[in-house]
Amino acid sequence: MLELLGLLTGLPRLESLSPPPGTARRTVQARSHAVSEKTLARVRALLAKAE
């Protein structure tokens, strides 16, 4: 076990390709999508029909 630890500590560090989970920051702001009431009514009708 000690030999393995010695071997692992002697290896070079890997470069980070992406931030660790939970630390990423959102740089692009989400756009609000305006949808017409006519489109919403049609989608609701299609969903009701599908049930």
N, CA and C atoms as a LAMMPS dump frame, in Angstrom:
ITEM: TIMESTEP
0
ITEM: NUMBER OF ATOMS
153
ITEM: BOX BOUNDS ff ff ff
-5.0000000000000000e+02 5.0000000000000000e+02
-5.0000000000000000e+02 5.0000000000000000e+02
-5.0000000000000000e+02 5.0000000000000000e+02
ITEM: ATOMS id mol type element x y z
1 1 1 N 0.832 -1.18 0
2 1 2 C 0 0 0
3 1 3 C 0.882 1.251 0
4 2 1 N 1.917 1.226 0.795
5 2 2 C 2.809 2.387 0.85
6 2 3 C 3.521 2.605 -0.475
7 3 1 N 3.881 1.53 -1.15
8 3 2 C 4.524 1.663 -2.462
9 3 3 C 3.562 2.304 -3.467
10 4 1 N 2.315 1.88 -3.42
11 4 2 C 1.307 2.441 -4.322
12 4 3 C 1.112 3.928 -4.049
13 5 1 N 1.024 4.306 -2.77
14 5 2 C 0.872 5.717 -2.437
15 5 3 C 2.076 6.526 -2.891
16 6 1 N 3.261 5.973 -2.739
17 6 2 C 4.46 6.664 -3.199
18 6 3 C 4.461 6.84 -4.699
19 7 1 N 4.012 5.817 -5.417
20 7 2 C 3.935 5.895 -6.87
21 7 3 C 2.914 6.936 -7.31
22 8 1 N 1.756 6.949 -6.677
23 8 2 C 0.695 7.89 -7.052
24 8 3 C 1.076 9.336 -6.745
25 9 1 N 1.77 9.572 -5.647
26 9 2 C 2.155 10.95 -5.317
27 9 3 C 3.251 11.451 -6.243
28 10 1 N 3.99 10.561 -6.878
29 10 2 C 5.042 10.964 -7.794
30 10 3 C 4.544 11.278 -9.19
31 11 1 N 3.297 10.95 -9.489
32 11 2 C 2.74 11.213 -10.818
33 11 3 C 2.414 12.695 -10.987
34 12 1 N 2.516 13.221 -12.208
35 12 2 C 2.152 14.628 -12.431
36 12 3 C 0.639 14.813 -12.313
37 13 1 N 0.25 16.03 -11.951
38 13 2 C -1.182 16.337 -11.819
39 13 3 C -1.825 16.415 -13.199
40 14 1 N -3.064 15.961 -13.275
41 14 2 C -3.834 16.09 -14.509
42 14 3 C -4.436 17.489 -14.561
43 15 1 N -4.452 18.082 -15.744
44 15 2 C -5.055 19.401 -15.855
45 15 3 C -6.571 19.272 -15.818
46 16 1 N -7.204 20.271 -15.27
47 16 2 C -8.656 20.267 -15.137
48 16 3 C -9.285 20.702 -16.454
49 17 1 N -10.16 19.883 -17.011
50 17 2 C -10.83 20.208 -18.265
51 17 3 C -12.127 20.979 -18.053
52 18 1 N -12.721 20.809 -16.899
53 18 2 C -13.956 21.51 -16.586
54 18 3 C -13.988 21.766 -15.086
55 19 1 N -14.812 22.697 -14.643
56 19 2 C -14.875 22.982 -13.21
57 19 3 C -15.482 21.801 -12.452
58 20 1 N -15.132 21.645 -11.195
59 20 2 C -15.723 20.567 -10.39
60 20 3 C -17.236 20.727 -10.298
61 21 1 N -17.953 19.65 -10.095
62 21 2 C -19.419 19.733 -10.002
63 21 3 C -19.857 20.731 -8.926
64 22 1 N -20.827 21.531 -9.264
65 22 2 C -21.382 22.481 -8.315
66 22 3 C -20.677 23.817 -8.285
67 23 1 N -19.593 23.98 -9.032
68 23 2 C -18.86 25.247 -8.993
69 23 3 C -18.962 26.024 -10.299
70 24 1 N -19.603 25.479 -11.296
71 24 2 C -19.714 26.167 -12.589
72 24 3 C -20.63 27.371 -12.445
73 25 1 N -20.288 28.423 -13.166
74 25 2 C -21.122 29.622 -13.165
75 25 3 C -21.788 29.758 -14.512
76 26 1 N -22.989 30.184 -14.489
77 26 2 C -23.739 30.38 -15.725
78 26 3 C -23.349 31.731 -16.307
79 27 1 N -22.814 31.726 -17.515
80 27 2 C -22.372 32.974 -18.124
81 27 3 C -23.378 33.516 -19.129
82 28 1 N -24.24 32.663 -19.636
83 28 2 C -25.232 33.093 -20.629
84 28 3 C -26.57 33.235 -19.921
85 29 1 N -27.174 34.386 -20.082
86 29 2 C -28.475 34.592 -19.465
87 29 3 C -29.558 33.989 -20.34
88 30 1 N -30.497 33.336 -19.689
89 30 2 C -31.593 32.704 -20.424
90 30 3 C -32.508 33.781 -20.999
91 31 1 N -32.917 33.562 -22.24
92 31 2 C -33.842 34.493 -22.878
93 31 3 C -35.264 34.083 -22.548
94 32 1 N -36.099 35.057 -22.345
95 32 2 C -37.507 34.734 -22.131
96 32 3 C -38.15 34.509 -23.494
97 33 1 N -38.911 33.464 -23.599
98 33 2 C -39.565 33.124 -24.864
99 33 3 C -41.036 33.517 -24.766
100 34 1 N -41.398 34.475 -25.543
101 34 2 C -42.787 34.907 -25.561
102 34 3 C -43.576 33.975 -26.48
103 35 1 N -44.632 33.391 -25.928
104 35 2 C -45.468 32.477 -26.693
105 35 3 C -46.88 33.057 -26.707
106 36 1 N -47.481 33.041 -27.856
107 36 2 C -48.819 33.625 -27.973
108 36 3 C -49.853 32.722 -27.287
109 37 1 N -50.918 33.353 -26.862
110 37 2 C -52.014 32.619 -26.218
111 37 3 C -52.642 31.621 -27.184
112 38 1 N -52.66 31.964 -28.469
113 38 2 C -53.223 31.071 -29.486
114 38 3 C -52.426 29.765 -29.544
115 39 1 N -51.105 29.886 -29.502
116 39 2 C -50.248 28.699 -29.529
117 39 3 C -50.445 27.865 -28.276
118 40 1 N -50.508 28.524 -27.119
119 40 2 C -50.725 27.8 -25.87
120 40 3 C -52.063 27.068 -25.874
121 41 1 N -53.098 27.717 -26.384
122 41 2 C -54.416 27.086 -26.448
123 41 3 C -54.385 25.857 -27.355
124 42 1 N -53.66 25.962 -28.464
125 42 2 C -53.559 24.824 -29.385
126 42 3 C -52.813 23.663 -28.745
127 43 1 N -51.729 23.954 -28.047
128 43 2 C -50.965 22.903 -27.381
129 43 3 C -51.805 22.246 -26.288
130 44 1 N -52.513 23.055 -25.531
131 44 2 C -53.384 22.493 -24.486
132 44 3 C -54.456 21.589 -25.089
133 45 1 N -55.03 22.017 -26.201
134 45 2 C -56.06 21.213 -26.863
135 45 3 C -55.476 19.891 -27.359
136 46 1 N -54.256 19.937 -27.924
137 46 2 C -53.631 18.698 -28.396
138 46 3 C -53.307 17.764 -27.241
139 47 1 N -52.862 18.315 -26.118
140 47 2 C -52.579 17.476 -24.947
141 47 3 C -53.852 16.853 -24.391
142 48 1 N -54.919 17.635 -24.348
143 48 2 C -56.198 17.108 -23.861
144 48 3 C -56.706 16 -24.783
145 49 1 N -56.519 16.177 -26.083
146 49 2 C -56.949 15.181 -27.051
147 49 3 C -56.116 13.896 -26.902
148 50 1 N -54.846 14.058 -26.602
149 50 2 C -53.961 12.891 -26.467
150 50 3 C -54.292 12.042 -25.248
151 51 1 N -54.87 12.673 -24.228
152 51 2 C -55.241 11.911 -23.033
153 51 3 C -56.379 10.998 -23.341
